[in-house]
Amino acid sequence: MAIETIIAGIVGQVVKFWDKSLILFVALAVCFFLLSGVSLFFMTVGFKEVGAGLVVWFFYAGIVAAVLAFARFLQDLVTRPFVLIADEQNSFFHLARRADGNPGKHTQLNLHFRATNNLRGPLLLSKARLKRPWPRWAKVEMQLATYSAFHQNYDSGHFIQTRSTAKATAQIILHRDVGDKNKLTVVLEISDQRGSKQRVKFKGIEQR
C-alpha cells in the first residue's frame, strides 16, 4: 500500500510538472541554443578548453527541449480545458417595455448551460463576457454561477471537479435594446481561473 501511494505521488508530481512545463521547456531550448552558439564562437576564436563535443551537446539538448516544448504546445492546442454546451430550451430573454409598448432601454438574458472540466484539477468558471449581441459600449451587468450537487445551490464560487460536468447560469442585464425580436442568438465567452477562454452559442432563444 505504501509503495502504491509513493508511486501515485510521483506520478502526480510528474503530471503537475508537465502541465506547467511549456515556458520552462521554451526557456531551456533558448538557453541551450545560445550556449551552443557561444561555445562555437569561443572554440572558433581559439579557446582550447571549449571542444566540439560541448557545442554538439548543447545543440542536441536544445533540440530535445524544443521538441518537448512543441509537444506540450500541441497538447494545449488540441485539448480544450473545458467544454460548454448550451441549454437553449431553458434559456430565454426579456425585453423591457415602455408605456407605449415599444422596446425599452435594456434587455435581460437568462442563459443556462453545462460545463465539462477536462483539466486534471478543479475548474472555476470565473468570468463571462457577452460577445453577441454586441453591447455597443453599453453597460453590461453579469452574474455567473455554477451548480454544486453537494451544496444543492448555484454560486459563483463553486468548483467543477476534474472530469465532471455541472450546470451553470449567466444572468445578464444589457443596458440597451436589441429590437423587437421574438428570438435571439447569443454568444457568451467564459473564462476559467487560469485565464483559458471558451465560447458557447445559444441559437434562437425565445422571448418571455
N, C-alpha and C positions, 0 to 999 in steps of 0.2 A: 504493500500500500504506500509506503514511504517513497519507494522508487517511482511508482506511478505519479505521485504528487510532484516529485522533483522533475520528472520528465515533462509533465504538464506545465510546470512553472517555467522550464527552459523554453518550451515551445511557445508559451505565451509571451515571453520576453522577446523571442525572435520575431514573432508576429508584430509586436508593438514597434520593434526596431524597423522592420520592413515598411510598416505603414508610414513612418516618419523619415524615411531614408532618402527621399528624392533629392532634397537640397544637399544632403551630405555626399551622395554619390556624384552629383554635379560638381561640387567643390573639390572632391578628391580627383576627379578626372582633369579639371583645370589645373590643379596643383601638380599632378604627375606630368602632364604635358609641358608645363612651364619648367619643371625640374629637368625634364628630358632635354628641352631646348637650351637651358642654362648650362647643363653638363656638356652638351655637344659644343657649345661656344667655348667653354674653358678647355675642353680637350683640343679644339682646333687651334687655340692660341698658345698651346704648349704646356698646359698643366698635366704632368705625367701621372699625378695621383688620380686623375679622372680617366677611367678606362671606358672603352666602347661597351663593355658589359653593363656598366651602370646606366649608360644612356639608353641601351635597349631595355633594361629592367624597368626604368621609369616610363618608357614609352608603352610597353605592354601593360604595365599597371594602370596607366591612363586609359588604355583601350578597354580593359576589364571594367573599370569604374564607369566608363561611358556606356558600355553595354548594359550594366546593371541599372544605371540611371534611365536609359531608354526603356528597359523592361518595366521599371516602376512607373514611368510616364504613361506607357501603353495601358497598364492596369488601371490607372486613374481615368484614362480616356474611354476605356471600354466599360468599366464597371461604374454605374451610377450609384452614388452613396445612398440615395433614397429615391423611391418611385411614388408618384402621386397619381391617383385615379379619381376623376370627378364623379360625384354622386349627383347627377343632374336632376334626377327625379325629385329629390328632397331640397334642391336649391331653388331660389326664387329671388325676384327683385320687386321693389315697390317704389313708385313714383309719387313724390309729394305733389299734391294738387292745390291750386289756388282756388279762391272762392268762385271764379268763373268756370272752373272745371279744367283749365289748361294745366300742363305740367308745371310744377313748381321749381324751386331752385336747388333741390337736392334729390339724390337717388340712394335708396337703401338696398344693399346687396346682402343676401343671406346665403352663403355658399357652404356646401358640405362636400367633403372628400375623404379619401383614405390615403394613408401614408405607410409605405413599407420600408423598414430600415434594413439596408444591405451592408451596413457597417459592422465591424467586429466589436463595437461598443455602443452605448446608448445614444439615441438621436433626440435632439430637441429642435422642434420647429420654432425658430426664434424670431423670424421677421417675415412679413409679407408685403408685396408691392403690387399695386394694380397696374397692369400693362394695357388692358383693353376692357372697357372703353378708356381711351386716353384721358387722363384728368384735365389736360389743358391748363396746367398750373393751378387748378382749383384745389382747395383743401380736401384732404382725404383722411378720415378717421377710421382706424383699423383695430380690430380686436381678434387676435389669433389664439385658438385654444385647441388642445388635444385631449381626447377622452382617455381616462385611466380606468381599466377594469377593476383595479384594486381599490381606488377611491370612489368609483362609481360616479364620477363627475368630469366636467370639462374644465381645464385650467391651462393657462399659458406656461406653467412650469412643469407640466408632466412630460417625462421622457418616454420614448418608444424603445423598448429593449431590442437587442440585436436579433435579426431575422424574424421580427414580429411586425404585424400590421395593426394600426389603430385608426379610429375615426378622428376627424378634425373638422373644425369650422373656422370660417372667416366672416366676421360681421363687419360690414363696411358701410360707411356713410360718405358718399361722394357729393361734395357741395357744388353740384351743377346738374342740370337736367340732361337726359340722353334722348330727348324727343318723346313723342307719344308712341311708344312701342309696346307690343304685346309679348314679344320675345326678344332676348338679348344674348349675345355671345360675350363671354367674359374670359379673360386670360389673367391668371394670377401667378406671380413669381414668388416662390417660397425659399427662404434661406435657412440653413441649419446653424448650429452653434460654431461650426468650423468655417462658415462662410460659403459653403457649397450651395449652389442655386439650381432649382428645378422649376419648370413651369407646368401648370395644369390648366386645361382649357375646358370651359363649360359651354357647350353648344346649345343655343336656343332655350335658355332657361326662361320660364314663364313669369309673367307679372301677376302679383297677388295683391 
